[in-house]
Amino acid sequence: MCNSIKLTLLSILFPIFLHGQFDVSIGTGSIWVDGDVDILCGIGSVNSFDIAVDYQLINQFYFGASIGYGNAKGLEQFVSWQGKSLGGGLLEPIYQDYDSSIYAPYHSTNILTFSLGLSYKLYLSHDNLFIKVGVRAGYSKVDTYMNLYDADNNIYELPPSSTTSFQAQDPTYPPELFDDSFETHMDNIGTVFQYGPRASLGFNITKNSYIGIAYSIQILDTDYLDGIAWRTSLDKTNNNDMIHQAMIEYTHRFGTFNW
């Protein structure tokens, strides 16, 4: 009786899933922005969540949809930035209070993503292992906030850095120099287009259940996710930001709805 009710509900709500196979994945892990500012929360952080559904089209080919959310932070800890001139890079209007002062870009970026994609997924070793590679494309709603002012609404009085290149040393501008307000919204972003590859590997833990890892790179059509468009006023390149994501995933495999 219970199985009959499930099949009836399924045939009304999701008739396409009555035949074939689909996989549901839930993951959490790290997300970071690869741009002009040093990564503060990189691999090993837990700052993102993702859910995806892959439906088998034919053989090992799947069509999928995913939605995810993450918060990526970055801080320029080693090199001082100043003004709009060559070697500055603080080109946007929000930085006008730093025209004659040093600033270390410090951003907090919220990313809500919806993507569609195609993938090739192969189950191996009597379905105890799977590997999946594919591409995804979609749109992200992005909100980037910069930490420009202290608790008294004054700009940060920062010392000049001791180096002009990235080196393994103690940071000149560690997070402890700043509060955690991120009060200034970067208006140059909104909804952005992204595309890129994704790969995952899963290991069977129970019947039709898998634990695995996934890694993706999303190429964007904007250079503002970290709040900095160009390192200098003369360096107006096309090197847009990228989103990297590394996750631990739980995947459940459904086939022909054998309730």
ZIJOSUL-V629751 format. One record per residue. N is the residue number from 1. RES is the residue in one letter. SS is DSSP state (hx for helix, st for strand, lp for the rest). Layout:
n: {N	N}
res: {RES	RES}
ss: {SS	SS}
This chain:
n: {1	2	3	4	5	6	7	8	9	10	11	12	13	14	15	16	17	18	19	20	21	22	23	24	25	26	27	28	29	30	31	32	33	34	35	36	37	38	39	40	41	42	43	44	45	46	47	48	49	50	51	52	53	54	55	56	57	58	59	60	61	62	63	64	65	66	67	68	69	70	71	72	73	74	75	76	77	78	79	80	81	82	83	84	85	86	87	88	89	90	91	92	93	94	95	96	97	98	99	100	101	102	103	104	105	106	107	108	109	110	111	112	113	114	115	116	117	118	119	120	121	122	123	124	125	126	127	128	129	130	131	132	133	134	135	136	137	138	139	140	141	142	143	144	145	146	147	148	149	150	151	152	153	154	155	156	157	158	159	160	161	162	163	164	165	166	167	168	169	170	171	172	173	174	175	176	177	178	179	180	181	182	183	184	185	186	187	188	189	190	191	192	193	194	195	196	197	198	199	200	201	202	203	204	205	206	207	208	209	210	211	212	213	214	215	216	217	218	219	220	221	222	223	224	225	226	227	228	229	230	231	232	233	234	235	236	237	238	239	240	241	242	243	244	245	246	247	248	249	250	251	252	253	254	255	256	257	258	259}
res: {M	C	N	S	I	K	L	T	L	L	S	I	L	F	P	I	F	L	H	G	Q	F	D	V	S	I	G	T	G	S	I	W	V	D	G	D	V	D	I	L	C	G	I	G	S	V	N	S	F	D	I	A	V	D	Y	Q	L	I	N	Q	F	Y	F	G	A	S	I	G	Y	G	N	A	K	G	L	E	Q	F	V	S	W	Q	G	K	S	L	G	G	G	L	L	E	P	I	Y	Q	D	Y	D	S	S	I	Y	A	P	Y	H	S	T	N	I	L	T	F	S	L	G	L	S	Y	K	L	Y	L	S	H	D	N	L	F	I	K	V	G	V	R	A	G	Y	S	K	V	D	T	Y	M	N	L	Y	D	A	D	N	N	I	Y	E	L	P	P	S	S	T	T	S	F	Q	A	Q	D	P	T	Y	P	P	E	L	F	D	D	S	F	E	T	H	M	D	N	I	G	T	V	F	Q	Y	G	P	R	A	S	L	G	F	N	I	T	K	N	S	Y	I	G	I	A	Y	S	I	Q	I	L	D	T	D	Y	L	D	G	I	A	W	R	T	S	L	D	K	T	N	N	N	D	M	I	H	Q	A	M	I	E	Y	T	H	R	F	G	T	F	N	W}
ss: {lp	hx	hx	hx	hx	hx	hx	hx	hx	hx	hx	hx	hx	lp	hx	hx	hx	hx	lp	lp	st	st	st	st	st	st	st	st	st	st	st	st	st	st	lp	lp	lp	lp	st	lp	lp	lp	lp	lp	lp	lp	lp	st	st	st	st	st	st	st	st	st	st	st	lp	lp	st	st	st	st	st	st	st	st	st	st	st	st	st	st	st	lp	lp	lp	lp	lp	st	st	lp	lp	lp	lp	lp	lp	lp	lp	lp	lp	hx	hx	hx	hx	hx	hx	lp	lp	lp	st	st	lp	lp	st	st	st	st	st	st	st	st	st	st	st	st	st	st	st	st	st	st	st	lp	lp	lp	lp	st	st	st	st	st	st	st	st	st	st	st	st	st	st	st	st	st	st	lp	lp	st	lp	lp	lp	lp	lp	st	lp	lp	lp	lp	lp	lp	lp	lp	lp	lp	lp	lp	lp	lp	lp	lp	lp	lp	lp	hx	hx	hx	lp	lp	lp	lp	lp	lp	st	st	lp	lp	lp	lp	lp	st	st	st	st	st	st	st	st	st	st	st	st	st	st	st	st	lp	lp	st	st	st	st	st	st	st	st	st	st	st	st	lp	lp	lp	lp	lp	lp	lp	lp	lp	lp	lp	lp	lp	lp	lp	lp	lp	lp	lp	lp	lp	st	st	st	st	st	st	st	st	st	st	st	st	st	st	lp	lp	lp	lp}
